[in-house]
């Protein structure tokens, strides 16, 4: 339920930020029973001078607190939504995504905390992968043929790669 509320909030923010211009609407989880969609209008990705990080760098301590490269701190429960929002924001403003995602563990971080972080990062990658594929190729990632999937993986490696 928390994830759906977060996705709904993100959808509303994207619509508000782009003045709710008409465009295509894509499901973030194609093939599942999901009514959450993103409005990704053709003019919404204005290519402005938006700061573009080459690497998304996260640091995690033993309590699960996560710090972004810019010093912003979030809790583990917000990791998926924050990563998703950050990557989509960069993509919608620049048409590009960072080439890498790194996680540095500070001190002793248990396998349980690492596993939760891994699950949340992967879920964010899947959502962003589907939105970006739908925006750039008019189909969600899962509906691309093998050749298009391979080209997509090369173009957006941060949405697939292991980060540790």
N, C-alpha and C positions, 0 to 999 in steps of 0.2 A: 504494500500500500504506500509506503514511504517513497519508493522509487517512482510510482505513478504520480504521486503528488509533486515530486521534484520535476518530472518530465512535463507535467502540466504547467508548472510555474515557468519552466524554461520556454515552453511554447508561447505562453502569454507574454513573456518578456521579449522574445524574438518578434512577435507580432507588433507589440507596442514600439519597439525600437525601429521597426521598419514601417511604421505608420500603417500597418495592416494592409499593405498593398496586395492586390490579387496576384496569384501565381500558382504554381503547382504545389500540391500538398502530398507529402510522403510519409508513409508509416515508418516509425523508427524500428519496428520489429516485424518485418514482413514475414508472412507465413504463420503468425501467431494471432490470437484473438485480442488485438490491441486497438483501441480507439484513439490513442495519443498520436498526434501528427505534428509535423513541423511545416510551416509555410515558408518555402524557400523560393521567393520570387526571383525572376531573372535579373532584376535591378537591385536586389537586396545586398549583393556582394560588391558594394562599391569598392574599388581598388584605391583606398586612401592610404595615407602614411600611417598605418597602424603598426605598432612595434611587433616585429616578427622574430620570435626566438627560434634558433636552430635546434635547440635541445630543451625539452621540458625536464627540469631537474627537481626532484623531490627528495627531501631528507626525512627519515622516519626514526623516532626515538622508541625506547622500549615500552612506552605507555601507549603507543599508537598515534601520537601527535605527529602531524605531517607539516613540514615547512617547505614552501615554494622557494625558488631561487631569489625572488624579490623580498623574502622575509615574511610573507603572509603565512599565518598558521591556521590550520584547519584540523578538525577531529576526523578520526577514521570513518565515522558514519557519513561524513560529507564528501569523502574522496571521490566517489563515482560522479556525483553531480558536479562538483567543482572542476574535475578534469574534463568532463564532457562539455561543460559550459565554456571553459577556457579554449579547448580545441576548436569548438564550433565558432566561437567568437573570432579567433584568428583566421579560420577558413573563410567565414563570411566577409571579413574585412580585407583579406589579402588574396583569397583564392588559393592559398598554400597552407601546408601544415608543417610543423617541425619535423626534422628527419629522425630525431631520436627522442626516446623517453628513458630517463635514468632514475633509479631509486637507490639512495645511499642509506644504509642502516647505521644508526648511531648507537653504539653500545650493544648490549645483548637484546636483540629483538627475537622473541619466540617464534617458532614455526607457525603457531596459531595466528598470531598477529600478521605475519608475512602472508599466510594463506588468505586471510580476510582481505588484505590489501591487494593481493594478486587477483582475487575474484572481482573486486570493485574496479580495478584498472581494466581488466579484460571486458567487463560489461560496458564500461565507458568506451573502450576501443570499438566494440561491436556496434553500439549506437552511432558513434561518429562515422564509422566505416559505412554504415547503411545510408546515412544522410548524405555524406560526401559522394558516394557512388550514385545515389539517386539524383543529386544535383548535377554531377559532371557527366554521367552516362545514361541518365533517364531510367535507371533500374537500380533496385537495391543490390548490394554486393552479392548476395546469395543467388540472384538470378542472372548473373554475368556468366558468360562461357569461360572456359579454362584460360584461353588466351587473354581475355580482358581482365580476368582475376589476377593473372601473373603481372600484367602491365600495371594494374592498380597497386599491387603489393610493392612494386619497384618505385612507383611514384609517391606512395604514402607509407613508408616503412614503419613509422611510429604507431600505426594502427594495427600492426601485426607482431612486431618483434618482441622478444624477451627483453627485459630492461634490467636484469641483474645478472 
